[in-house]
């Protein structure tokens, strides 16, 4: 399981698959992890000073993660053991502190744009959030249909994910290839969810939703490791 944690660290934004009926809380949170992607940094027009600060904070975060992995992997019998509640709490607090410091590097306009990119990265799954559903004034029938659509597409995506991940032991040899396949599947799922939502939302609701998402961001760039993107992944069209 430790190997699984290490090998899949780069796929954290790719493998998200919601359980049936699960909601997503994206209304009040900033997706801080996205600032590590070059495409997001470029979109936010971060200064060199900001990039240097973020790089230093990210390095600190990775060290905390590696310390956690090392502790899990270390036990008297040589078998992985779960973190103690105290260690988990301490690591969590440190990560939250670093996230806050990362957000402090961004201007109000950059933080607002980061939230827009975050909404695009989950697509209309964000409408499962009670807060966003209320903002768009979704009725019960619309919410039920959106959740049913999401559950169906997530189930198909989850099958694809399992076929690639298996028991979690992705070897270094095919990790990049599988990451790309998952990225394409994830992007296509969002496009399909968008298409379904267009049939469920009113024109006014859809206009409000697109305004919340802001200008179109190439979401496929955050679903696959950046170096392989240009060669192996073709951007998908979103409405």
N, C-alpha and C positions, 0 to 999 in steps of 0.2 A: 504493500500500500504506500510505502514511503516513495518507492520508485514512481508510482502513479502521481503522487503529489508533485514531484520534481518535473516529470516529463510533461505534465499537463499545465504547468504554470503559465505557459504562453497561450493557452487556449481558453483562458478564463472568460473572455468575452464571447467565445464561440459556442461553448457547450451548454449555455443556458437553455433549459427546456422546462417549461412550466408544467406542474401537475394539473390534472383536471380541476377547473374552478379556482385555481390559485390566482391571487391578485398581485399586482406589482406596485410598490410604493415608489413612485418616481416624482411625485409632485413637489416634494419639499427637500429633495436631496440633490447634491451636485455629484455627478459621476467623476470623481477626482481621478480615478485610474486612467481615464481617457487622455489626460494631459501628457502621458508618456508616449503617445503615438505621434510620430513626425507629422502625419497629415493633420492632426488636431492642432499641434503646435503651430503649423503653418497657417491654418485657418484663423487661429486666435491672434496671429501676428505678434508672437511673444518676442520680447527683446532678448539680446544675448545675456544680459544680467539675469533676467527671469529664467531663461533656460538653464543657466549655471546653477541657480538656486534650486530649481526643480530636480536637476540631475543629482545634486548632493542629497536632497531629501529622499529621492528614489533609491539611491545607494544605501541609505540608512534603512529604508523599508526592506530592501532585499536582504540586508544583514539580519534583521529581525526574523524574517521568514526562514532564512537558513538556520538560524539558531533554534527555531521551533522544530524544523525538520531534524536537526542533529539530536535534539532532546528526545523526540519521538523515536528515533532510530537507536537510541542508547538505552539498553536495559541489561540486567544481570544475565538473562538467558539468551541474549542476542536477538530477541524478537522485538518488533516494534511495539511500543506501548503508548497509550494516549497521554496527552499533556495533562499535568495536574491542573485542577481548577485555578489555583493561584497563578501558575505560569500562563494559562490561557487568558486570564483576566489582565495580567500585567502586559502581555503582548498586545492584546486588544486595545488597551489604553494607550500604549505607545503608538500603535498604528493610527488611532483616531487623532492623536496629537499631531502626528506628521501630516495627516490629511488636512487638518485645519491650517497648518503652516503652508501647505501647498496652495490652498485656496487664498490665503493671505497674499500670495505672490500675484494673483490675478486682479485686474481692475473690475469694477462692477459690470462693465460692458462685457468683459471676457467671461466672467462667471455666468452672465445671462446667456451668452452664446454657448458655453459649455453645457448648460442645461438643455438648450435646444438640440445640440448634437446628441446628448444622452437620450432625449425623447425619440429622435430618429433611429437611434441604435436599437430600441426595443419596438419601434413601430406602434401600431394601434394596440399592442398589448398594454400600452400605457393607459388606455381607456378603461382598463380593469380597475384602475385606482379610483376609489370612491370620490376623492377630491376632484380629479379631472372629470369624472363622469358628472359630478355636480356642476362643474364650470360649464360643461357643454350641454347641461340640462338633458341628459340621456334619460329616456323613460325605461321602465322595467323590461319591456319587450326588446328594446334595442340592446340593453345590457346583456340580456339572456342570449340573444342571437350573436353578439360579439364574442361572448365567452364560449359559446358552442363552436363558433368558427375557430377561435384560438385553440381550443382543446383538440379539435380535429387536426389542425396543422402541426401543433406541437407533438401530438402523438406520432405523426409521420416523421417529424424531425428527430424525435427521440429514437425511433427505430434505426434511422440512418446513423445517428450518433453511436448507438450500441454496436452496430455492425462495424464501425470503424474503431471504436475504443475497446470493445470486448470487455475483458476483465480489468481493464485499466492499464495494462502493460503495453504501452506504445513504445516500441524501440526507436532509438535515434534514427535508424535507417529510413523509416517511413513516417516519422512524426510530421515533417513538413508537408508531405503529400497529403496525409490525413487532415492536417490543419486546413489545408486549402479546400479539400472536399467538404469539410464541415462549414467552412466559411461560405462556400457557394450555396450549400443547403440552407444555412441560416439566412443569408441574404434573400434567397428565393422565397423562403417562408414569409419574410416580412413583406415582400412584394405581393404575395398571395393574400396575406391578411389585409393589406391596403385595398386590394381589389374587392374583397368581401365587404370591407367597411364602407366603400363607396356606394354599395347597394343598401346599406343600413342607415347611414347618417343622412340627415337632411342637408340641403345645400348650405344652409347657414351654419350648421354644426361642422361640416367638413371645412368650410372657410375658416372657422375659429380654430379648428385643430391644426390646419396647415400653418396658420399664423403662429401658433404655439411652437411648432417645429422649426420655424424660421426658414432661411434660405437652404436649399438642398445641399446636403453634405454627402460625399462619396462614402457611404457607410461600409462598403466592402473593404475599405482600407483599415478598418478596425476589427475585422473578422478574420484576418489572416496576417501572419508575420510580414511586415513591410517589405523586406528584401525580395520575397518571392512574388509580390503582388503584380508588378508590371508584366511579367512573363506569363504567369499562369492563371490569373483571375481577370475575367472581363467584367467591367462594371455592369450592374443590372439596372434596368430602367425602373424608376419609381414614378408613380403618377404625380 
